[in-house]
Amino acid sequence: MENEYHVCATCIYFKALRNEKGNMYYTCERLGYETKPHYRFNCWTPKEHVIKLMKKRRG
C-alpha cells in the first residue's frame, strides 16, 4: 500500500513554490534540490494526512 502513496508530493519535505515569473517549481527541503511531484526517493516521510489515509485503507 505504501508504494501507492510514495511520491515526493506526499512527503513532509516537499515544497511547491512560485518563482518571480509566476512559474511553479518544486523542491525537497531535506535533499536541497529541485524535484517533481511524481518522483520517488528512499528518504520519504509521509505527511500526516497521508499516514491517516494509509491506515484507513489498511483497515
PQR file of N, CA, C, O and H, with PARSE charges and radii, in Angstrom:
ATOM      1  N   MET A   1       0.827  -1.189   0.000 -0.4000 1.5000
ATOM      2  CA  MET A   1       0.000   0.000   0.000 -0.0000 2.0000
ATOM      3  C   MET A   1       0.873   1.256   0.000  0.5500 1.7000
ATOM      4  O   MET A   1       0.501   2.263  -0.602 -0.5500 1.4000
ATOM      5  N   GLU A   2       2.018   1.209   0.661 -0.4000 1.5000
ATOM      6  CA  GLU A   2       2.891   2.371   0.754 -0.0000 2.0000
ATOM      7  C   GLU A   2       3.296   2.877  -0.627  0.5500 1.7000
ATOM      8  O   GLU A   2       3.348   4.088  -0.842 -0.5500 1.4000
ATOM      9  H   GLU A   2       2.320   0.391   1.150  0.4000 1.0000
ATOM     10  N   ASN A   3       3.581   1.979  -1.566 -0.4000 1.5000
ATOM     11  CA  ASN A   3       4.027   2.386  -2.894 -0.0000 2.0000
ATOM     12  C   ASN A   3       2.993   3.227  -3.631  0.5500 1.7000
ATOM     13  O   ASN A   3       3.350   4.040  -4.483 -0.5500 1.4000
ATOM     14  H   ASN A   3       3.538   0.995  -1.392  0.4000 1.0000
ATOM     15  N   GLU A   4       1.730   3.043  -3.316 -0.4000 1.5000
ATOM     16  CA  GLU A   4       0.664   3.821  -3.935 -0.0000 2.0000
ATOM     17  C   GLU A   4       0.797   5.308  -3.582  0.5500 1.7000
ATOM     18  O   GLU A   4       0.410   6.165  -4.377 -0.5500 1.4000
ATOM     19  H   GLU A   4       1.440   2.382  -2.623  0.4000 1.0000
ATOM     20  N   TYR A   5       1.328   5.614  -2.425 -0.4000 1.5000
ATOM     21  CA  TYR A   5       1.441   6.984  -1.929 -0.0000 2.0000
ATOM     22  C   TYR A   5       2.861   7.530  -1.971  0.5500 1.7000
ATOM     23  O   TYR A   5       3.061   8.736  -1.828 -0.5500 1.4000
ATOM     24  H   TYR A   5       1.642   4.918  -1.779  0.4000 1.0000
ATOM     25  N   HIS A   6       3.835   6.674  -2.163 -0.4000 1.5000
ATOM     26  CA  HIS A   6       5.242   7.057  -2.047 -0.0000 2.0000
ATOM     27  C   HIS A   6       5.711   7.873  -3.249  0.5500 1.7000
ATOM     28  O   HIS A   6       6.309   7.343  -4.185 -0.5500 1.4000
ATOM     29  H   HIS A   6       3.672   5.694  -2.280  0.4000 1.0000
ATOM     30  N   VAL A   7       5.430   9.157  -3.202 -0.4000 1.5000
ATOM     31  CA  VAL A   7       5.929  10.119  -4.188 -0.0000 2.0000
ATOM     32  C   VAL A   7       6.298  11.403  -3.441  0.5500 1.7000
ATOM     33  O   VAL A   7       5.829  11.634  -2.327 -0.5500 1.4000
ATOM     34  H   VAL A   7       4.944   9.588  -2.442  0.4000 1.0000
ATOM     35  N   CYS A   8       7.117  12.213  -4.043 -0.4000 1.5000
ATOM     36  CA  CYS A   8       7.572  13.440  -3.383 -0.0000 2.0000
ATOM     37  C   CYS A   8       6.423  14.322  -2.902  0.5500 1.7000
ATOM     38  O   CYS A   8       6.507  14.903  -1.819 -0.5500 1.4000
ATOM     39  H   CYS A   8       7.498  12.025  -4.948  0.4000 1.0000
ATOM     40  N   ALA A   9       5.363  14.431  -3.680 -0.4000 1.5000
ATOM     41  CA  ALA A   9       4.266  15.333  -3.325 -0.0000 2.0000
ATOM     42  C   ALA A   9       3.590  14.965  -2.011  0.5500 1.7000
ATOM     43  O   ALA A   9       2.901  15.805  -1.432 -0.5500 1.4000
ATOM     44  H   ALA A   9       5.295  13.959  -4.560  0.4000 1.0000
ATOM     45  N   THR A  10       3.761  13.748  -1.522 -0.4000 1.5000
ATOM     46  CA  THR A  10       3.147  13.331  -0.267 -0.0000 2.0000
ATOM     47  C   THR A  10       4.124  13.359   0.904  0.5500 1.7000
ATOM     48  O   THR A  10       3.783  12.920   2.003 -0.5500 1.4000
ATOM     49  H   THR A  10       4.321  13.065  -1.993  0.4000 1.0000
ATOM     50  N   CYS A  11       5.324  13.865   0.684 -0.4000 1.5000
ATOM     51  CA  CYS A  11       6.369  13.904   1.711 -0.0000 2.0000
ATOM     52  C   CYS A  11       6.349  15.235   2.460  0.5500 1.7000
ATOM     53  O   CYS A  11       6.017  16.273   1.888 -0.5500 1.4000
ATOM     54  H   CYS A  11       5.601  14.221  -0.208  0.4000 1.0000
ATOM     55  N   ILE A  12       6.706  15.197   3.738 -0.4000 1.5000
ATOM     56  CA  ILE A  12       6.717  16.411   4.557 -0.0000 2.0000
ATOM     57  C   ILE A  12       7.762  17.417   4.092  0.5500 1.7000
ATOM     58  O   ILE A  12       7.648  18.600   4.413 -0.5500 1.4000
ATOM     59  H   ILE A  12       6.976  14.354   4.203  0.4000 1.0000
ATOM     60  N   TYR A  13       8.760  16.994   3.358 -0.4000 1.5000
ATOM     61  CA  TYR A  13       9.832  17.879   2.924 -0.0000 2.0000
ATOM     62  C   TYR A  13       9.587  18.495   1.542  0.5500 1.7000
ATOM     63  O   TYR A  13      10.378  19.321   1.087 -0.5500 1.4000
ATOM     64  H   TYR A  13       8.853  16.033   3.097  0.4000 1.0000
ATOM     65  N   PHE A  14       8.524  18.108   0.887 -0.4000 1.5000
ATOM     66  CA  PHE A  14       8.188  18.616  -0.442 -0.0000 2.0000
ATOM     67  C   PHE A  14       7.567  20.003  -0.335  0.5500 1.7000
ATOM     68  O   PHE A  14       6.636  20.216   0.442 -0.5500 1.4000
ATOM     69  H   PHE A  14       7.882  17.436   1.257  0.4000 1.0000
ATOM     70  N   LYS A  15       8.079  20.935  -1.111 -0.4000 1.5000
ATOM     71  CA  LYS A  15       7.546  22.299  -1.120 -0.0000 2.0000
ATOM     72  C   LYS A  15       7.274  22.731  -2.556  0.5500 1.7000
ATOM     73  O   LYS A  15       8.124  22.574  -3.433 -0.5500 1.4000
ATOM     74  H   LYS A  15       8.835  20.762  -1.743  0.4000 1.0000
ATOM     75  N   ALA A  16       6.088  23.272  -2.787 -0.4000 1.5000
ATOM     76  CA  ALA A  16       5.720  23.832  -4.084 -0.0000 2.0000
ATOM     77  C   ALA A  16       5.855  25.343  -3.977  0.5500 1.7000
ATOM     78  O   ALA A  16       5.248  25.971  -3.110 -0.5500 1.4000
ATOM     79  H   ALA A  16       5.398  23.399  -2.075  0.4000 1.0000
ATOM     80  N   LEU A  17       6.649  25.915  -4.856 -0.4000 1.5000
ATOM     81  CA  LEU A  17       6.935  27.344  -4.814 -0.0000 2.0000
ATOM     82  C   LEU A  17       6.713  27.980  -6.176  0.5500 1.7000
ATOM     83  O   LEU A  17       6.781  27.310  -7.206 -0.5500 1.4000
ATOM     84  H   LEU A  17       7.142  25.405  -5.561  0.4000 1.0000
ATOM     85  N   ARG A  18       6.451  29.265  -6.169 -0.4000 1.5000
ATOM     86  CA  ARG A  18       6.274  30.015  -7.411 -0.0000 2.0000
ATOM     87  C   ARG A  18       7.424  31.018  -7.515  0.5500 1.7000
ATOM     88  O   ARG A  18       7.703  31.758  -6.572 -0.5500 1.4000
ATOM     89  H   ARG A  18       6.396  29.809  -5.332  0.4000 1.0000
ATOM     90  N   ASN A  19       8.085  31.031  -8.673 -0.4000 1.5000
ATOM     91  CA  ASN A  19       9.197  31.971  -8.838 -0.0000 2.0000
ATOM     92  C   ASN A  19       8.681  33.351  -9.236  0.5500 1.7000
ATOM     93  O   ASN A  19       7.474  33.547  -9.378 -0.5500 1.4000
ATOM     94  H   ASN A  19       7.859  30.430  -9.439  0.4000 1.0000
ATOM     95  N   GLU A  20       9.581  34.294  -9.414 -0.4000 1.5000
ATOM     96  CA  GLU A  20       9.191  35.676  -9.692 -0.0000 2.0000
ATOM     97  C   GLU A  20       8.455  35.853 -11.019  0.5500 1.7000
ATOM     98  O   GLU A  20       7.747  36.844 -11.204 -0.5500 1.4000
ATOM     99  H   GLU A  20      10.561  34.134  -9.298  0.4000 1.0000
ATOM    100  N   LYS A  21       8.613  34.906 -11.942 -0.4000 1.5000
ATOM    101  CA  LYS A  21       7.890  34.949 -13.223 -0.0000 2.0000
ATOM    102  C   LYS A  21       6.523  34.281 -13.138  0.5500 1.7000
ATOM    103  O   LYS A  21       5.769  34.285 -14.111 -0.5500 1.4000
ATOM    104  H   LYS A  21       9.188  34.101 -11.792  0.4000 1.0000
ATOM    105  N   GLY A  22       6.203  33.711 -11.990 -0.4000 1.5000
ATOM    106  CA  GLY A  22       4.915  33.056 -11.805 -0.0000 2.0000
ATOM    107  C   GLY A  22       4.915  31.575 -12.112  0.5500 1.7000
ATOM    108  O   GLY A  22       3.867  30.935 -12.038 -0.5500 1.4000
ATOM    109  H   GLY A  22       6.816  33.708 -11.200  0.4000 1.0000
ATOM    110  N   ASN A  23       6.064  31.013 -12.456 -0.4000 1.5000
ATOM    111  CA  ASN A  23       6.160  29.583 -12.755 -0.0000 2.0000
ATOM    112  C   ASN A  23       6.312  28.774 -11.472  0.5500 1.7000
ATOM    113  O   ASN A  23       6.957  29.217 -10.522 -0.5500 1.4000
ATOM    114  H   ASN A  23       6.916  31.533 -12.516  0.4000 1.0000
ATOM    115  N   MET A  24       5.726  27.612 -11.453 -0.4000 1.5000
ATOM    116  CA  MET A  24       5.838  26.717 -10.302 -0.0000 2.0000
ATOM    117  C   MET A  24       7.123  25.911 -10.389  0.5500 1.7000
ATOM    118  O   MET A  24       7.542  25.488 -11.466 -0.5500 1.4000
ATOM    119  H   MET A  24       5.202  27.252 -12.225  0.4000 1.0000
ATOM    120  N   TYR A  25       7.730  25.711  -9.248 -0.4000 1.5000
ATOM    121  CA  TYR A  25       8.824  24.755  -9.154 -0.0000 2.0000
ATOM    122  C   TYR A  25       8.702  24.052  -7.812  0.5500 1.7000
ATOM    123  O   TYR A  25       8.089  24.567  -6.877 -0.5500 1.4000
ATOM    124  H   TYR A  25       7.389  26.055  -8.373  0.4000 1.0000
ATOM    125  N   TYR A  26       9.283  22.891  -7.734 -0.4000 1.5000
ATOM    126  CA  TYR A  26       9.118  22.014  -6.580 -0.0000 2.0000
ATOM    127  C   TYR A  26      10.489  21.667  -6.028  0.5500 1.7000
ATOM    128  O   TYR A  26      11.429  21.395  -6.775 -0.5500 1.4000
ATOM    129  H   TYR A  26       9.782  22.472  -8.493  0.4000 1.0000
ATOM    130  N   THR A  27      10.585  21.682  -4.721 -0.4000 1.5000
ATOM    131  CA  THR A  27      11.875  21.438  -4.093 -0.0000 2.0000
ATOM    132  C   THR A  27      11.722  20.490  -2.904  0.5500 1.7000
ATOM    133  O   THR A  27      10.658  20.398  -2.293 -0.5500 1.4000
ATOM    134  H   THR A  27       9.822  21.903  -4.114  0.4000 1.0000
ATOM    135  N   CYS A  28      12.801  19.797  -2.596 -0.4000 1.5000
ATOM    136  CA  CYS A  28      12.864  18.939  -1.418 -0.0000 2.0000
ATOM    137  C   CYS A  28      13.750  19.645  -0.402  0.5500 1.7000
ATOM    138  O   CYS A  28      14.940  19.849  -0.641 -0.5500 1.4000
ATOM    139  H   CYS A  28      13.666  19.872  -3.092  0.4000 1.0000
ATOM    140  N   GLU A  29      13.167  20.016   0.728 -0.4000 1.5000
ATOM    141  CA  GLU A  29      13.948  20.705   1.756 -0.0000 2.0000
ATOM    142  C   GLU A  29      15.001  19.804   2.379  0.5500 1.7000
ATOM    143  O   GLU A  29      16.051  20.286   2.803 -0.5500 1.4000
ATOM    144  H   GLU A  29      12.200  19.851   0.922  0.4000 1.0000
ATOM    145  N   ARG A  30      14.742  18.516   2.442 -0.4000 1.5000
ATOM    146  CA  ARG A  30      15.713  17.583   3.031 -0.0000 2.0000
ATOM    147  C   ARG A  30      16.918  17.407   2.112  0.5500 1.7000
ATOM    148  O   ARG A  30      18.062  17.513   2.555 -0.5500 1.4000
ATOM    149  H   ARG A  30      13.888  18.124   2.099  0.4000 1.0000
ATOM    150  N   LEU A  31      16.662  17.140   0.838 -0.4000 1.5000
ATOM    151  CA  LEU A  31      17.754  16.883  -0.095 -0.0000 2.0000
ATOM    152  C   LEU A  31      18.396  18.165  -0.614  0.5500 1.7000
ATOM    153  O   LEU A  31      19.562  18.163  -1.009 -0.5500 1.4000
ATOM    154  H   LEU A  31      15.732  17.054   0.479  0.4000 1.0000
ATOM    155  N   GLY A  32      17.631  19.265  -0.613 -0.4000 1.5000
ATOM    156  CA  GLY A  32      18.172  20.545  -1.002 -0.0000 2.0000
ATOM    157  C   GLY A  32      18.224  20.803  -2.495  0.5500 1.7000
ATOM    158  O   GLY A  32      19.028  21.616  -2.949 -0.5500 1.4000
ATOM    159  H   GLY A  32      16.684  19.266  -0.292  0.4000 1.0000
ATOM    160  N   TYR A  33      17.388  20.132  -3.265 -0.4000 1.5000
ATOM    161  CA  TYR A  33      17.372  20.415  -4.694 -0.0000 2.0000
ATOM    162  C   TYR A  33      15.975  20.264  -5.276  0.5500 1.7000
ATOM    163  O   TYR A  33      15.054  19.769  -4.626 -0.5500 1.4000
ATOM    164  H   TYR A  33      16.735  19.471  -2.896  0.4000 1.0000
ATOM    165  N   GLU A  34      15.848  20.705  -6.522 -0.4000 1.5000
ATOM    166  CA  GLU A  34      14.554  20.686  -7.199 -0.0000 2.0000
ATOM    167  C   GLU A  34      14.128  19.248  -7.502  0.5500 1.7000
ATOM    168  O   GLU A  34      14.960  18.389  -7.795 -0.5500 1.4000
ATOM    169  H   GLU A  34      16.596  21.107  -7.050  0.4000 1.0000
ATOM    170  N   THR A  35      12.836  19.007  -7.428 -0.4000 1.5000
ATOM    171  CA  THR A  35      12.282  17.686  -7.687 -0.0000 2.0000
ATOM    172  C   THR A  35      10.982  17.854  -8.468  0.5500 1.7000
ATOM    173  O   THR A  35      10.654  18.964  -8.889 -0.5500 1.4000
ATOM    174  H   THR A  35      12.160  19.704  -7.191  0.4000 1.0000
ATOM    175  N   LYS A  36      10.258  16.791  -8.661 -0.4000 1.5000
ATOM    176  CA  LYS A  36       8.940  16.801  -9.301 -0.0000 2.0000
ATOM    177  C   LYS A  36       7.972  16.064  -8.388  0.5500 1.7000
ATOM    178  O   LYS A  36       8.390  15.178  -7.643 -0.5500 1.4000
ATOM    179  H   LYS A  36      10.524  15.890  -8.319  0.4000 1.0000
ATOM    180  N   PRO A  37       6.678  16.412  -8.429 -0.5600 1.5000
ATOM    181  CA  PRO A  37       5.708  15.780  -7.528  0.2800 2.0000
ATOM    182  C   PRO A  37       5.656  14.248  -7.637  0.5500 1.7000
ATOM    183  O   PRO A  37       5.374  13.569  -6.649 -0.5500 1.4000
ATOM    184  N   HIS A  38       5.925  13.704  -8.823 -0.4000 1.5000
ATOM    185  CA  HIS A  38       5.802  12.258  -9.026 -0.0000 2.0000
ATOM    186  C   HIS A  38       7.108  11.482  -8.787  0.5500 1.7000
ATOM    187  O   HIS A  38       7.111  10.254  -8.873 -0.5500 1.4000
ATOM    188  H   HIS A  38       6.155  14.255  -9.626  0.4000 1.0000
ATOM    189  N   TYR A  39       8.191  12.164  -8.495 -0.4000 1.5000
ATOM    190  CA  TYR A  39       9.462  11.486  -8.229 -0.0000 2.0000
ATOM    191  C   TYR A  39       9.384  10.716  -6.915  0.5500 1.7000
ATOM    192  O   TYR A  39       8.537  10.990  -6.065 -0.5500 1.4000
ATOM    193  H   TYR A  39       8.188  13.161  -8.425  0.4000 1.0000
ATOM    194  N   ARG A  40      10.287   9.746  -6.768 -0.4000 1.5000
ATOM    195  CA  ARG A  40      10.378   8.941  -5.547 -0.0000 2.0000
ATOM    196  C   ARG A  40      11.827   8.857  -5.079  0.5500 1.7000
ATOM    197  O   ARG A  40      12.745   8.667  -5.877 -0.5500 1.4000
ATOM    198  H   ARG A  40      10.975   9.523  -7.459  0.4000 1.0000
ATOM    199  N   PHE A  41      12.009   9.003  -3.777 -0.4000 1.5000
ATOM    200  CA  PHE A  41      13.327   8.831  -3.168 -0.0000 2.0000
ATOM    201  C   PHE A  41      13.168   7.951  -1.936  0.5500 1.7000
ATOM    202  O   PHE A  41      12.075   7.880  -1.372 -0.5500 1.4000
ATOM    203  H   PHE A  41      11.263   9.158  -3.129  0.4000 1.0000
ATOM    204  N   ASN A  42      14.218   7.291  -1.511 -0.4000 1.5000
ATOM    205  CA  ASN A  42      14.161   6.376  -0.369 -0.0000 2.0000
ATOM    206  C   ASN A  42      13.983   7.087   0.967  0.5500 1.7000
ATOM    207  O   ASN A  42      13.675   6.444   1.971 -0.5500 1.4000
ATOM    208  H   ASN A  42      15.105   7.349  -1.969  0.4000 1.0000
ATOM    209  N   CYS A  43      14.172   8.397   0.995 -0.4000 1.5000
ATOM    210  CA  CYS A  43      14.091   9.137   2.253 -0.0000 2.0000
ATOM    211  C   CYS A  43      12.674   9.629   2.555  0.5500 1.7000
ATOM    212  O   CYS A  43      12.505  10.504   3.405 -0.5500 1.4000
ATOM    213  H   CYS A  43      14.423   8.919   0.180  0.4000 1.0000
ATOM    214  N   TRP A  44      11.686   9.109   1.905 -0.4000 1.5000
ATOM    215  CA  TRP A  44      10.298   9.558   2.004 -0.0000 2.0000
ATOM    216  C   TRP A  44       9.761   9.499   3.427  0.5500 1.7000
ATOM    217  O   TRP A  44       9.863   8.472   4.098 -0.5500 1.4000
ATOM    218  H   TRP A  44      11.823   8.399   1.215  0.4000 1.0000
ATOM    219  N   THR A  45       9.182  10.623   3.886 -0.4000 1.5000
ATOM    220  CA  THR A  45       8.492  10.716   5.164 -0.0000 2.0000
ATOM    221  C   THR A  45       7.102  11.278   4.866  0.5500 1.7000
ATOM    222  O   THR A  45       6.970  12.471   4.591 -0.5500 1.4000
ATOM    223  H   THR A  45       9.099  11.458   3.341  0.4000 1.0000
ATOM    224  N   PRO A  46       6.062  10.439   4.916 -0.5600 1.5000
ATOM    225  CA  PRO A  46       4.736  10.898   4.503  0.2800 2.0000
ATOM    226  C   PRO A  46       4.145  11.962   5.418  0.5500 1.7000
ATOM    227  O   PRO A  46       4.417  12.004   6.617 -0.5500 1.4000
ATOM    228  N   LYS A  47       3.321  12.826   4.810 -0.4000 1.5000
ATOM    229  CA  LYS A  47       2.596  13.843   5.563 -0.0000 2.0000
ATOM    230  C   LYS A  47       1.554  13.161   6.433  0.5500 1.7000
ATOM    231  O   LYS A  47       1.146  12.032   6.158 -0.5500 1.4000
ATOM    232  H   LYS A  47       3.100  12.792   3.835  0.4000 1.0000
ATOM    233  N   GLU A  48       1.126  13.847   7.481 -0.4000 1.5000
ATOM    234  CA  GLU A  48       0.189  13.269   8.456 -0.0000 2.0000
ATOM    235  C   GLU A  48      -1.102  12.786   7.800  0.5500 1.7000
ATOM    236  O   GLU A  48      -1.582  11.702   8.131 -0.5500 1.4000
ATOM    237  H   GLU A  48       1.457  14.763   7.705  0.4000 1.0000
ATOM    238  N   HIS A  49      -1.675  13.560   6.881 -0.4000 1.5000
ATOM    239  CA  HIS A  49      -2.925  13.135   6.256 -0.0000 2.0000
ATOM    240  C   HIS A  49      -2.732  11.899   5.378  0.5500 1.7000
ATOM    241  O   HIS A  49      -3.669  11.123   5.190 -0.5500 1.4000
ATOM    242  H   HIS A  49      -1.284  14.441   6.612  0.4000 1.0000
ATOM    243  N   VAL A  50      -1.534  11.711   4.844 -0.4000 1.5000
ATOM    244  CA  VAL A  50      -1.238  10.519   4.043 -0.0000 2.0000
ATOM    245  C   VAL A  50      -1.129   9.304   4.955  0.5500 1.7000
ATOM    246  O   VAL A  50      -1.601   8.223   4.603 -0.5500 1.4000
ATOM    247  H   VAL A  50      -0.773  12.342   4.996  0.4000 1.0000
ATOM    248  N   ILE A  51      -0.517   9.467   6.113 -0.4000 1.5000
ATOM    249  CA  ILE A  51      -0.418   8.368   7.086 -0.0000 2.0000
ATOM    250  C   ILE A  51      -1.820   7.925   7.506  0.5500 1.7000
ATOM    251  O   ILE A  51      -2.104   6.729   7.571 -0.5500 1.4000
ATOM    252  H   ILE A  51      -0.133  10.345   6.399  0.4000 1.0000
ATOM    253  N   LYS A  52      -2.690   8.892   7.788 -0.4000 1.5000
ATOM    254  CA  LYS A  52      -4.063   8.558   8.185 -0.0000 2.0000
ATOM    255  C   LYS A  52      -4.797   7.827   7.075  0.5500 1.7000
ATOM    256  O   LYS A  52      -5.515   6.863   7.338 -0.5500 1.4000
ATOM    257  H   LYS A  52      -2.459   9.863   7.735  0.4000 1.0000
ATOM    258  N   LEU A  53      -4.627   8.270   5.853 -0.4000 1.5000
ATOM    259  CA  LEU A  53      -5.276   7.619   4.715 -0.0000 2.0000
ATOM    260  C   LEU A  53      -4.762   6.199   4.527  0.5500 1.7000
ATOM    261  O   LEU A  53      -5.543   5.288   4.252 -0.5500 1.4000
ATOM    262  H   LEU A  53      -4.043   9.053   5.639  0.4000 1.0000
ATOM    263  N   MET A  54      -3.456   6.005   4.673 -0.4000 1.5000
ATOM    264  CA  MET A  54      -2.883   4.660   4.534 -0.0000 2.0000
ATOM    265  C   MET A  54      -3.431   3.739   5.616  0.5500 1.7000
ATOM    266  O   MET A  54      -3.763   2.588   5.329 -0.5500 1.4000
ATOM    267  H   MET A  54      -2.822   6.745   4.897  0.4000 1.0000
ATOM    268  N   LYS A  55      -3.533   4.219   6.855 -0.4000 1.5000
ATOM    269  CA  LYS A  55      -4.082   3.413   7.944 -0.0000 2.0000
ATOM    270  C   LYS A  55      -5.545   3.079   7.706  0.5500 1.7000
ATOM    271  O   LYS A  55      -5.976   1.952   7.949 -0.5500 1.4000
ATOM    272  H   LYS A  55      -3.263   5.154   7.088  0.4000 1.0000
ATOM    273  N   LYS A  56      -6.302   4.048   7.235 -0.4000 1.5000
ATOM    274  CA  LYS A  56      -7.722   3.857   6.966 -0.0000 2.0000
ATOM    275  C   LYS A  56      -7.933   2.799   5.878  0.5500 1.7000
ATOM    276  O   LYS A  56      -8.825   1.957   5.991 -0.5500 1.4000
ATOM    277  H   LYS A  56      -5.952   4.964   7.037  0.4000 1.0000
ATOM    278  N   ARG A  57      -7.131   2.845   4.851 -0.4000 1.5000
ATOM    279  CA  ARG A  57      -7.274   1.887   3.736 -0.0000 2.0000
ATOM    280  C   ARG A  57      -6.790   0.508   4.086  0.5500 1.7000
ATOM    281  O   ARG A  57      -7.220  -0.467   3.471 -0.5500 1.4000
ATOM    282  H   ARG A  57      -6.406   3.529   4.760  0.4000 1.0000
ATOM    283  N   ARG A  58      -5.894   0.392   5.072 -0.4000 1.5000
ATOM    284  CA  ARG A  58      -5.435  -0.924   5.532 -0.0000 2.0000
ATOM    285  C   ARG A  58      -6.518  -1.652   6.299  0.5500 1.7000
ATOM    286  O   ARG A  58      -6.586  -2.881   6.306 -0.5500 1.4000
ATOM    287  H   ARG A  58      -5.545   1.184   5.572  0.4000 1.0000
ATOM    288  N   GLY A  59      -7.374  -0.854   6.951 -0.4000 1.5000
ATOM    289  CA  GLY A  59      -8.491  -1.461   7.661 -0.0000 2.0000
ATOM    290  C   GLY A  59      -8.331  -1.505   9.079  0.5500 1.7000
ATOM    291  O   GLY A  59      -9.212  -1.997   9.785 -0.5500 1.4000
ATOM    292  H   GLY A  59      -7.319   0.144   6.945  0.4000 1.0000
TER
END
